[in-house]
């Protein structure tokens, strides 16, 4: 039905109304017929009663009925029968009992009426006969007696007709018997039989009369009861009929109401749907969900509205897209699109301006719709007159207008704007420009930067070379030509190949190319070829240049001549590894040479001799003849020693008047003794000083042999040193060999290691702390944690007595973890008490290179999260960092992620430390105390200290000096540019409980502060390490 049309639905409603109306009419007709039937039945009953009463009133009282009376009476019976039939037809509807009684009465009445008719007919015939017989002339009797008998018989018959007494008839029969005349007797007998027949008919009439009398009474009573029942039925029927009428009317009204409700509901539903649609369209909600409607004309009207809405949506979307496109175009153009109008009265306005005007001028489009004054107000005063004059010139000849000018928007920096527009003259005489204005500040800045870049490119002190993506040179600056001698025309022909030298393997250049193509940059040192000159060392930085599509277009190479740095580095490295007086290797280089010789001996076998000598009576000569004579004497000693050894042997000055030698590939012990004796004899020969006076000195020489045993270089040097002291004890100017006790020493070492491990389990280790101060400001900046062994029998054992035993063993890892954990706990205690210090902890090489060191460090820090990680500094030996620079650097980087700092301890004692320094990401350089201790008397040590400080400053690292034993050491360090120091001259290591009190009482040496004040007074500051 939902798919029916509206006309079909209306036709259906009218059909329903017509059907209901027909039913209503039919029901009304039925009700009318029912009422008429009731009235008709009542009339039938009344008519029946009237007929009964008429029959009762007119019933025959005598049998002597006339023919007319008989016919009338017979017609009355017929009418009565018809009335009974009519009443019988509806009696069952009134009272079920009446129908049976009426039926029985009717059958009886019908039967009796037929019999009565027949009897009456017979009676009239017989009565006529009887009258004829009774009143006829008596038959002639033969005798008077007979005549008397006949007369008597006739009297008896007459009496019988009158009295209807059978005895009379019986008497007549008796008298008849006395007649002798047969004819007469036969005649009179016929008359008696006729009388008897008449009597029998009369009895039927009497019977009918009785029946009729009783029946009439019963019928009249029945009719009255029937009439009462009809009245009662009418009384009952009328309410039913009225109720039925009301129900039909109610049903009809309800049906009409339902149809009206359905029609109203449909209309409201339709109106609601259309209102919903119209409202949604008015509100711009074109994607609204239409309310459901049937699939009819009105529903299709709703669907039409939806299609209209979708059409409007699409149109609006197209308009919005066009508007968005316009806005996007206007927002993406460098500025804003506008219309600018010069009115006939001379004032300016912007009839149209895109939203970008706010970015350009700091005003909204509606603010300049009527007047352009808000825009003119922000144009720089130095440009406004020129700008307006240009606009007026453009308006006069309708020429294309463009300009660049400055704007000063409140709250913003001074900016530049570029504008251009095309004018047209309007009908009212005004001029309207169409154009756009954009912010050219970046462009002006870029142009300025480009000009600046050009000036920088031309005046930079670094050589700059630019190539395309194929390596062809496209540009170079004058400094590059100054450095290399190559001009751009020369470089264009051969490209970068002109810069290659044979000092680098080809793999280096391939590595440079791979790094540049994969990472986009490369930085390192290269020897660069020059035109008709020797190559020079340069720090080269190469990087790629990409365009907007992320494609490589050019490569830029920067060349910084580091010849002076290389020379300084070479000099510093030479000073760091050679004695400044004798030019012999110092202890650092000696230690490295010794390690190399030991490695060769272990690899190739053979015998290695390590000799240690001390000049006898040198101190007296130096004190009596002066430092100059002493230095000359040391130089001559060095020359004699060097002349007696082979090229692959090493002679080193360890310090003062002590020398050490590494003599490779000795034949046997006797050869070693002979070699040492030759050395002693050569040194015992007289020396001729600069004042032409002979100087006599001797040497005590100790030596030790190495065949590849598991000992360290330090142990060999100590053995040789002990042998040298043994030679001195035995009278000086002699040689001694140290060859015994090695097996026992190894066994003792194993026993000592077990005892030290047990000491950790028994908590016998303690930490002492040595303060570190900033001499420049006179403040304590931290402490260094130093381990001690609180031995139950030996007392407090210094670390030098037990740490060499565990060096290289696995026990260094748990012991190092204990030191870290204990130091962090103490640091946490100090911080909680308000003493904010940093602590440095020494990390052994084995511990640092143990797997998972950084992760374990993170676990230590996590357990003490209240301590800033920057307060922890880890000190590693320089030699440790040099063993495996890559791995150690990676570990340090991982630890840096936690915030921990690193210091290179004993800096300056490792071979080639300067070459590897830039590869180790340490934060602090710690000058070895051996250099600091003698820096006041040994110029070589002073030069090394100054070189380390200079290197630290160059590489951006802090520098701290250990071994400061006097205030003079601190003063010398301040003048050299080192402000951080520690040593016995400041404070000895102390228990943790004594640190807080010492910090509170610390006072820097007054000379330190005076030196700082003196530098400040002269307008500069003491040089600092970074």
PAFI-11591 format. One record per residue (C-alpha): residue in one letter; x, y, z. Coordinates in steps of 0.1 Angstrom, whole numbers, padded with zeros to 4 digits, always signed. Example, Ala and Ser with C-alpha at 12.3 -4.5 7.8 and 13.67 -1.06 7.14 Angstrom:
<sites>
A+0123-0045+0078S+0137-0011+0071
</sites>
This chain:
<sites>
X+0000+0000+0000X+0030+0023+0006X+0036+0022-0031X+0000+0033-0040X-0004+0067-0055X-0021+0095-0036X-0051+0093-0059X-0054+0056-0053X-0052+0062-0015X-0079+0089-0018X-0101+0067-0039X-0096+0039-0014X-0106+0063+0014X-0137+0074-0005X-0146+0037-0012X-0143+0029+0025X-0165+0059+0033X-0190+0048+0007X-0190+0013+0020X-0194+0025+0056X-0222+0048+0045X-0239+0019+0026X-0235-0003+0057X-0250+0025+0078X-0279+0029+0054X-0284-0008+0053X-0283-0010+0091X-0308+0018+0094X-0331+0002+0069X-0328-0031+0088X-0336-0012+0120X-0366+0004+0103X-0377-0030+0090X-0373-0044+0124X-0394-0016+0139X-0420-0021+0111X-0420-0058+0117X-0426-0051+0154X-0455-0028+0145X-0468-0053+0120X-0467-0081+0144X-0484-0060+0170X-0511-0053+0143X-0514-0089+0135X-0519-0097+0172X-0544-0069+0176X-0562-0081+0145X-0562-0117+0158X-0576-0105+0192X-0602-0084+0174X-0612-0114+0153X-0613-0137+0183X-0634-0112+0202X-0656-0108+0172X-0659-0146+0169X-0666-0148+0206X-0693-0122+0203X-0708-0135+0172X-0705-0172+0177X-0738-0190+0168X-0762-0196+0197X-0783-0218+0178X-0781-0243+0151X-0806-0226+0132X-0782-0207+0112X-0791-0189+0082X-0770-0195+0051X-0757-0159+0053X-0747-0164+0089X-0731-0197+0081X-0711-0181+0053X-0701-0152+0075X-0692-0175+0103X-0672-0196+0079X-0654-0165+0065X-0646-0154+0100X-0630-0188+0107X-0609-0185+0075X-0597-0150+0085X-0589-0163+0120X-0568-0190+0104X-0549-0165+0084X-0543-0144+0114X-0531-0174+0133X-0507-0182+0105X-0494-0146+0106X-0489-0147+0143X-0474-0182+0142X-0448-0169+0117X-0431-0146+0143X-0442-0163+0175X-0409-0182+0177X-0390-0149+0177X-0411-0137+0206X-0416-0168+0227X-0406-0203+0217X-0435-0217+0238X-0461-0198+0218X-0451-0213+0185X-0460-0249+0196X-0493-0238+0212X-0503-0218+0182X-0494-0247+0159X-0515-0271+0178X-0543-0247+0181X-0541-0239+0145X-0542-0276+0135X-0572-0282+0158X-0589-0251+0145X-0583-0261+0110X-0596-0297+0117X-0626-0285+0135X-0633-0258+0110X-0634-0284+0083X-0656-0307+0103X-0678-0279+0114X-0682-0268+0078X-0691-0303+0068X-0714-0307+0098X-0729-0273+0092X-0735-0282+0056X-0750-0315+0065X-0770-0299+0093X-0785-0274+0070X-0794-0301+0046X-0808-0323+0073X-0824-0294+0090X-0842-0286+0059X-0851-0322+0055X-0861-0324+0092X-0882-0293+0089X-0898-0307+0059X-0904-0340+0077X-0913-0323+0110X-0935-0297+0096X-0947-0317+0067X-0981-0331+0065X-0981-0362+0086X-0984-0393+0065X-1018-0406+0062X-1025-0432+0087X-1046-0461+0079X-1061-0460+0112X-1067-0433+0137X-1046-0451+0161X-1020-0451+0136X-1027-0415+0130X-1024-0408+0167X-0992-0427+0169X-0978-0407+0140X-0989-0374+0156X-0973-0386+0188X-0942-0394+0169X-0941-0361+0153X-0946-0345+0187X-0918-0365+0201X-0895-0354+0172X-0905-0318+0177X-0898-0321+0214X-0865-0338+0205X-0855-0308+0182X-0864-0285+0210X-0850-0303+0240X-0823-0324+0224X-0832-0352+0248X-0824-0387+0236X-0851-0402+0258X-0876-0384+0237X-0860-0399+0207X-0860-0433+0224X-0897-0429+0232X-0903-0420+0197X-0886-0452+0186X-0907-0471+0211X-0938-0455+0197X-0927-0463+0163X-0927-0499+0171X-0965-0496+0176X-0970-0486+0141X-0982-0514+0121X-0982-0497+0089X-0950-0506+0073X-0950-0477+0050X-0959-0454+0076X-0934-0470+0100X-0908-0467+0073X-0915-0430+0068X-0915-0422+0105X-0884-0443+0110X-0867-0422+0083X-0879-0391+0101X-0865-0405+0134X-0832-0413+0117X-0830-0378+0102X-0837-0364+0137X-0810-0386+0151X-0786-0376+0124X-0795-0340+0131X-0788-0346+0167X-0754-0361+0159X-0747-0330+0138X-0759-0309+0166X-0736-0326+0190X-0707-0317+0165X-0719-0282+0166X-0720-0282+0203X-0686-0298+0204X-0673-0270+0180X-0690-0244+0201X-0673-0257+0233X-0640-0260+0215X-0645-0225+0201X-0656-0211+0234X-0626-0225+0252X-0603-0219+0223X-0614-0183+0220X-0607-0177+0256X-0574-0194+0253X-0566-0176+0221X-0576-0143+0235X-0554-0149+0266X-0527-0161+0243X-0530-0130+0221X-0529-0108+0252X-0499-0125+0264X-0483-0124+0230X-0491-0087+0228X-0475-0083+0262X-0445-0102+0250X-0444-0081+0219X-0445-0050+0241X-0418-0064+0263X-0398-0074+0233X-0403-0040+0219X-0392-0024+0251X-0361-0046+0250X-0356-0043+0213X-0357-0005+0213X-0326-0001+0235X-0308-0028+0214X-0318-0010+0183X-0308+0023+0197X-0275+0009+0210X-0269-0007+0177X-0276+0025+0160X-0253+0043+0184X-0226+0016+0179X-0229+0019+0142X-0228+0057+0144X-0198+0053+0168X-0181+0029+0144X-0189+0051+0115X-0175+0081+0134X-0145+0061+0145X-0138+0050+0110X-0142+0085+0097X-0119+0097+0126X-0094+0070+0119X-0093+0079+0082X-0092+0115+0092X-0064+0108+0116X-0046+0088+0090X-0050+0116+0065X-0039+0142+0091X-0010+0120+0102X+0000+0115+0066X-0003+0152+0060X+0016+0160+0091X+0042+0134+0082X+0045+0149+0047X+0046+0184+0061X+0072+0174+0087X+0093+0157+0060X+0091+0187+0038X+0097+0211+0068X+0127+0190+0077X+0140+0191+0042X+0134+0228+0037X+0150+0236+0071X+0180+0215+0063X+0183+0232+0030X+0180+0266+0046X+0206+0257+0071X+0229+0244+0044X+0227+0208+0056X+0224+0194+0021X+0235+0159+0032X+0205+0157+0055X+0188+0123+0059X+0152+0127+0046X+0124+0115+0068X+0108+0083+0054X+0078+0088+0031X+0057+0063+0011X+0065+0058-0025X+0038+0080-0038X+0035+0114-0054X+0041+0132-0021X+0070+0108-0013X+0084+0115-0047X+0080+0152-0040X+0102+0146-0009X+0127+0127-0030X+0126+0155-0055X+0135+0179-0026X+0163+0156-0016X+0176+0157-0052X+0173+0195-0052X+0192+0195-0019X+0219+0173-0034X+0220+0195-0064X+0224+0226-0041X+0250+0207-0022X+0269+0199-0053X+0265+0235-0065X+0275+0248-0031X+0304+0224-0030X+0315+0235-0064X+0312+0271-0052X+0331+0263-0020X+0357+0244-0039X+0361+0274-0062X+0361+0297-0032X+0386+0274-0014X+0406+0273-0046X+0406+0310-0048X+0414+0313-0011X+0441+0286-0015X+0455+0304-0045X+0453+0337-0027X+0468+0322+0005X+0496+0305-0014X+0506+0334-0035X+0533+0354-0019X+0510+0378-0002X+0475+0387-0010X+0453+0394-0041X+0436+0428-0040X+0417+0455-0058X+0429+0490-0050X+0408+0520-0060X+0416+0557-0063X+0383+0576-0060X+0376+0609-0077X+0378+0627-0044X+0413+0615-0040X+0410+0589-0012X+0420+0552-0015X+0403+0520-0006X+0405+0483-0011X+0372+0470-0026X+0386+0435-0023X+0415+0420-0004X+0421+0384+0004X+0428+0372+0039X+0465+0375+0033X+0463+0412+0039X+0465+0406+0076X+0499+0389+0072X+0511+0416+0049X+0498+0448+0067X+0484+0435+0100X+0448+0447+0091X+0416+0428+0082X+0400+0431+0048X+0369+0448+0062X+0391+0475+0078X+0402+0488+0044X+0370+0483+0025X+0361+0520+0027X+0395+0536+0032X+0431+0524+0027X+0445+0546+0055X+0452+0517+0079X+0476+0503+0052X+0491+0537+0044X+0498+0542+0082X+0522+0512+0083X+0542+0521+0052X+0576+0534+0062X+0578+0572+0062X+0608+0571+0040X+0589+0553+0012X+0553+0566+0015X+0557+0597-0007X+0575+0578-0034X+0548+0550-0033X+0519+0575-0036X+0536+0594-0064X+0541+0561-0083X+0504+0552-0079X+0493+0586-0092X+0516+0583-0122X+0501+0549-0129X+0466+0563-0126X+0474+0592-0149X+0486+0571-0179X+0471+0537-0168X+0505+0522-0168X+0515+0490-0150X+0525+0498-0114X+0550+0480-0093X+0572+0490-0063X+0592+0477-0034X+0589+0494-0001X+0593+0490+0037X+0565+0485+0062X+0566+0489+0100X+0538+0470+0116X+0535+0476+0154X+0549+0446+0173X+0568+0433+0143X+0602+0438+0128X+0607+0461+0098X+0597+0443+0066X+0598+0446+0029X+0569+0444+0005X+0567+0440-0033X+0536+0451-0051X+0523+0452-0086X+0490+0458-0102X+0473+0467-0135X+0449+0497-0136X+0416+0504-0154X+0395+0535-0154X+0359+0531-0142X+0328+0549-0155X+0327+0573-0125X+0363+0584-0132X+0380+0564-0105X+0409+0541-0112X+0408+0504-0101X+0440+0484-0099X+0440+0446-0099X+0471+0430-0085X+0489+0414-0056X+0513+0423-0029X+0537+0399-0011X+0562+0399+0017X+0596+0402+0001X+0615+0404+0034X+0630+0370+0030X+0638+0377-0006X+0655+0410+0002X+0672+0392+0031X+0682+0363+0007X+0695+0388-0018X+0714+0405+0009X+0726+0371+0022X+0735+0362-0013X+0756+0393-0016X+0770+0386+0018X+0777+0350+0008X+0795+0362-0023X+0816+0385-0002X+0822+0357+0023X+0830+0333-0005X+0855+0358-0019X+0870+0368+0015X+0869+0335+0034X+0902+0324+0048X+0893+0288+0040X+0896+0276+0004X+0862+0268-0010X+0857+0246-0040X+0823+0238-0056X+0817+0210-0080X+0786+0196-0097X+0772+0162-0089X+0797+0147-0114X+0827+0162-0097X+0833+0189-0123X+0845+0222-0107X+0821+0250-0112X+0835+0276-0088X+0863+0283-0063X+0873+0313-0042X+0905+0333-0042X+0917+0317-0010X+0917+0283-0027X+0939+0297-0054X+0962+0312-0028X+0964+0279-0009X+0969+0256-0039X+0980+0278-0067X+0954+0263-0089X+0931+0286-0109X+0896+0279-0119X+0905+0272-0155X+0931+0246-0144X+0907+0229-0120X+0879+0228-0146X+0900+0207-0168X+0911+0179-0144X+0888+0185-0115X+0896+0171-0081X+0923+0148-0095X+0947+0177-0093X+0945+0177-0056X+0954+0141-0050X+0989+0131-0036X+1008+0099-0031X+1008+0104+0006X+0974+0087+0010X+0963+0053-0002X+0936+0051-0028X+0914+0035-0003X+0912+0068+0016X+0898+0086-0014X+0874+0058-0020X+0863+0060+0016X+0858+0097+0012X+0837+0092-0019X+0815+0065-0002X+0810+0086+0029X+0800+0116+0008X+0776+0097-0013X+0761+0076+0015X+0761+0101+0044X+0762+0134+0025X+0793+0147+0042X+0829+0139+0051X+0855+0155+0073X+0891+0147+0078X+0927+0156+0071X+0942+0153+0037X+0975+0162+0020X+0965+0185-0009X+0987+0189-0040X+0997+0224-0050X+1008+0240-0083X+1046+0239-0084X+1048+0236-0046X+1050+0209-0020X+1016+0194-0008X+1002+0209+0024X+0981+0193+0051X+0945+0206+0052X+0914+0199+0073X+0889+0192+0045X+0851+0193+0051X+0830+0181+0022X+0792+0182+0020X+0765+0177-0006X+0740+0203-0017X+0705+0191-0026X+0677+0208-0045X+0640+0210-0036X+0635+0175-0050X+0661+0162-0026X+0684+0154-0055X+0722+0161-0052X+0732+0189-0074X+0766+0201-0060X+0794+0193-0036X+0811+0219-0015X+0847+0214-0002X+0863+0236+0024X+0901+0235+0027X+0917+0248+0059X+0955+0249+0059X+0966+0232+0091X+1003+0232+0084X+1010+0253+0115X+0988+0231+0136X+1005+0200+0123X+1039+0216+0130X+1027+0225+0165X+1013+0190+0169X+1045+0174+0157X+1065+0196+0181X+1041+0189+0210X+1041+0152+0202X+1079+0153+0201X+1080+0171+0234X+1055+0147+0249X+1077+0117+0239X+1112+0131+0240X+1134+0147+0266X+1138+0184+0259X+1175+0184+0270X+1189+0152+0254X+1163+0147+0227X+1161+0111+0238X+1128+0093+0242X+1112+0100+0275X+1095+0076+0298X+1063+0076+0277X+1080+0066+0245X+1103+0043+0264X+1073+0024+0279X+1058+0020+0244X+1091+0008+0229X+1094-0016+0258X+1059-0030+0252X+1067-0034+0215X+1100-0052+0223X+1083-0075+0247X+1057-0084+0221X+1084-0092+0196X+1102-0113+0221X+1070-0133+0229X+1064-0137+0192X+1098-0145+0180X+1116-0158+0211X+1150-0147+0222X+1164-0127+0250X+1155-0091+0259X+1177-0069+0282X+1161-0040+0301X+1187-0018+0317X+1183+0011+0341X+1212+0034+0351X+1217+0063+0373X+1247+0087+0370X+1268+0087+0402X+1279+0121+0416X+1258+0140+0389X+1239+0160+0415X+1272+0173+0429X+1284+0183+0395X+1251+0200+0387X+1250+0219+0419X+1287+0230+0417X+1290+0237+0380X+1255+0248+0373X+1225+0237+0353X+1242+0245+0320X+1271+0223+0326X+1248+0197+0339X+1227+0198+0308X+1257+0195+0286X+1268+0165+0306X+1234+0148+0301X+1236+0155+0264X+1270+0138+0261X+1258+0109+0282X+1229+0105+0258X+1253+0106+0228X+1276+0079+0242X+1247+0056+0251X+1231+0060+0216X+1264+0053+0200X+1268+0020+0217X+1234+0005+0208X+1218-0007+0176X+1192+0012+0157X+1163-0010+0169X+1174-0006+0205X+1160+0023+0227X+1178+0047+0249X+1156+0069+0270X+1160+0096+0297X+1135+0087+0325X+1141+0118+0345X+1169+0137+0363X+1201+0116+0359X+1183+0083+0353X+1184+0065+0319X+1168+0033+0307X+1176+0011+0278X+1158-0016+0258X+1183-0039+0241X+1168-0065+0218X+1180-0099+0207X+1207-0106+0232X+1225-0139+0229X+1228-0149+0265X+1233-0137+0300X+1270-0132+0294X+1264-0111+0264X+1240-0090+0285X+1266-0085+0312X+1292-0076+0285X+1268-0051+0270X+1261-0035+0303X+1298-0033+0311X+1305-0015+0278X+1279+0010+0287X+1294+0015+0322X+1329+0019+0308X+1318+0044+0281X+1301+0065+0307X+1331+0064+0331X+1354+0081+0306X+1360+0118+0314X+1338+0146+0300X+1351+0179+0287X+1329+0207+0297X+1324+0240+0279X+1349+0257+0303X+1375+0232+0292X+1375+0214+0325X+1372+0177+0327X+1342+0162+0345X+1344+0127+0360X+1312+0107+0367X+1303+0071+0367X+1271+0051+0363X+1254+0023+0383X+1236+0000+0360X+1209-0026+0368X+1194-0050+0343X+1168-0076+0340X+1162-0103+0314X+1129-0111+0296X+1123-0143+0278X+1085-0140+0273X+1073-0145+0309X+1039-0132+0320X+1052-0100+0335X+1044-0063+0326X+1068-0037+0314X+1065-0018+0346X+1076-0050+0365X+1106-0053+0343X+1115-0016+0349X+1111-0021+0386X+1133-0052+0385X+1160-0033+0366X+1156-0004+0390X+1161-0028+0420X+1192-0042+0403X+1205-0007+0398X+1200+0002+0435X+1217-0031+0443X+1246-0019+0422X+1247+0014+0441X+1246-0005+0474X+1275-0026+0463X+1297+0005+0457X+1284+0022+0425X+1300+0023+0391X+1290-0013+0385X+1264-0035+0369X+1239-0060+0384X+1214-0084+0368X+1180-0092+0382X+1171-0128+0373X+1158-0146+0403X+1125-0149+0422X+1101-0148+0393X+1084-0182+0400X+1080-0174+0437X+1066-0139+0428X+1040-0155+0406X+1030-0179+0433X+1028-0151+0458X+1007-0131+0434X+0982-0159+0432X+0980-0162+0469X+0976-0124+0473X+0947-0123+0448X+0928-0149+0468X+0933-0129+0499X+0922-0097+0482X+0890-0114+0469X+0883-0125+0505X+0889-0090+0517X+0859-0078+0495X+0836-0104+0510X+0847-0094+0545X+0841-0057+0538X+0877-0047+0545X+0879-0021+0517X+0871+0016+0523X+0871+0047+0502X+0891+0078+0509X+0884+0110+0491X+0909+0136+0478X+0893+0171+0471X+0896+0188+0437X+0895+0226+0437X+0890+0255+0412X+0920+0277+0420X+0905+0305+0399X+0875+0310+0422X+0888+0292+0454X+0860+0267+0455X+0859+0229+0460X+0844+0213+0429X+0846+0176+0437X+0865+0147+0451X+0883+0117+0437X+0873+0083+0453X+0905+0063+0462X+0903+0027+0475X+0922+0016+0506X+0925-0018+0522X+0918-0019+0559X+0939-0050+0566X+0932-0067+0600X+0970-0072+0606X+0987-0047+0583X+0965-0018+0589X+0956+0007+0561X+0972-0007+0529X+0977+0018+0500X+0963+0008+0466X+0998+0004+0451X+1003-0026+0473X+0973-0046+0461X+0959-0031+0428X+0988-0044+0406X+0981-0079+0419X+0945-0079+0406X+0952-0059+0374X+0940-0079+0344X+0921-0104+0365X+0883-0109+0365X+0882-0096+0401X+0886-0060+0389X+0850-0060+0377X+0833-0068+0411X+0858-0046+0429X+0851-0018+0405X+0813-0022+0409X+0818-0020+0447X+0837+0013+0443X+0810+0027+0421X+0782+0017+0444X+0800+0029+0475X+0809+0063+0459X+0773+0069+0448X+0759+0060+0482X+0783+0085+0498X+0774+0111+0472X+0738+0106+0480X+0745+0111+0517X+0764+0143+0511X+0737+0157+0488X+0710+0149+0514X+0731+0169+0540X+0734+0199+0516X+0770+0192+0505X+0768+0192+0467X+0799+0178+0453X+0809+0157+0423X+0829+0125+0426X+0853+0109+0402X+0859+0071+0402X+0888+0053+0386X+0878+0025+0362X+0903-0002+0353X+0907-0012+0317X+0893-0047+0324X+0862-0032+0340X+0856-0007+0313X+0859-0033+0285X+0838-0059+0303X+0805-0067+0285X+0775-0046+0295X+0795-0020+0314X+0772+0008+0303X+0741-0011+0312X+0755-0019+0347X+0764+0017+0351X+0728+0026+0343X+0716+0002+0370X+0739+0019+0396X+0725+0053+0386X+0689+0040+0388X+0694+0029+0424X+0705+0064+0432X+0681+0084+0411X+0682+0114+0434X+0718+0120+0423X+0722+0140+0391X+0743+0118+0367X+0765+0148+0359X+0779+0146+0394X+0796+0113+0385X+0829+0113+0366X+0847+0082+0355X+0885+0083+0351X+0902+0059+0327X+0938+0056+0319X+0950+0072+0287X+0966+0039+0277X+0932+0022+0281X+0916+0045+0256X+0945+0040+0231X+0943+0001+0233X+0910+0001+0213X+0899+0036+0204X+0868+0025+0186X+0854+0003+0213X+0863+0026+0242X+0847+0055+0224X+0815+0035+0219X+0814+0026+0256X+0820+0063+0266X+0792+0074+0242X+0768+0049+0257X+0777+0062+0292X+0773+0098+0280X+0737+0090+0273X+0732+0086+0310X+0748+0120+0316X+0781+0107+0331X+0813+0125+0324X+0847+0110+0315X+0883+0120+0323X+0915+0107+0307X+0938+0100+0337X+0976+0102+0336X+0973+0121+0303X+1006+0126+0285X+1019+0092+0294X+1004+0073+0265X+1021+0070+0231X+1005+0089+0202X+0979+0103+0226X+0976+0135+0206X+0968+0116+0174X+0939+0097+0190X+0927+0125+0214X+0900+0137+0189X+0887+0102+0186X+0880+0097+0223X+0849+0116+0235X+0863+0124+0270X+0853+0156+0288X+0884+0161+0310X+0922+0157+0305X+0940+0149+0338X+0977+0158+0336X+0998+0130+0350X+1014+0139+0384X+1048+0129+0371X+1049+0160+0349X+1033+0183+0374X+1056+0173+0403X+1088+0183+0384X+1074+0211+0363X+1090+0237+0386X+1125+0223+0380X+1123+0204+0348X+1117+0225+0317X+1106+0194+0297X+1079+0186+0322X+1068+0222+0321X+1066+0222+0283X+1045+0190+0284X+1021+0205+0310X+1017+0236+0289X+1013+0215+0257X+0985+0195+0274X+0967+0226+0286X+0970+0240+0251X+0956+0208+0236X+0928+0207+0260X+0918+0243+0251X+0921+0235+0214X+0898+0204+0217X+0873+0221+0240X+0881+0199+0271X+0886+0207+0307X+0921+0202+0321X+0929+0192+0357X+0964+0188+0371X+0971+0161+0398X+1003+0160+0419X+1000+0197+0431X+1023+0194+0461X+1030+0231+0468X+1012+0264+0464X+1039+0273+0438X+1027+0244+0416X+0992+0258+0417X+1004+0293+0409X+1024+0280+0379X+0994+0261+0367X+0972+0292+0369X+0997+0311+0348X+0998+0283+0323X+0960+0284+0320X+0949+0255+0342X+0925+0263+0370X+0915+0228+0383X+0940+0210+0406X+0944+0183+0432X+0973+0170+0452X+0989+0167+0486X+0996+0205+0485X+0958+0210+0486X+0946+0180+0506X+0956+0144+0512X+0930+0117+0507X+0907+0116+0537X+0878+0094+0551X+0843+0104+0540X+0834+0116+0574X+0861+0143+0572X+0852+0157+0539X+0824+0180+0549X+0844+0196+0577X+0874+0201+0553X+0852+0217+0526X+0838+0241+0552X+0873+0251+0563X+0890+0253+0529X+0907+0285+0521X+0926+0289+0488X+0962+0301+0488X+0962+0339+0488X+0988+0340+0460X+0963+0322+0437X+0937+0348+0443X+0963+0376+0439X+0973+0362+0406X+0937+0361+0394X+0931+0396+0406X+0963+0408+0389X+0952+0394+0356X+0918+0410+0360X+0934+0443+0369X+0953+0443+0337X+0922+0438+0317X+0924+0402+0309X+0918+0369+0327X+0940+0340+0333X+0938+0316+0304X+0915+0287+0311X+0912+0253+0298X+0879+0248+0280
</sites>
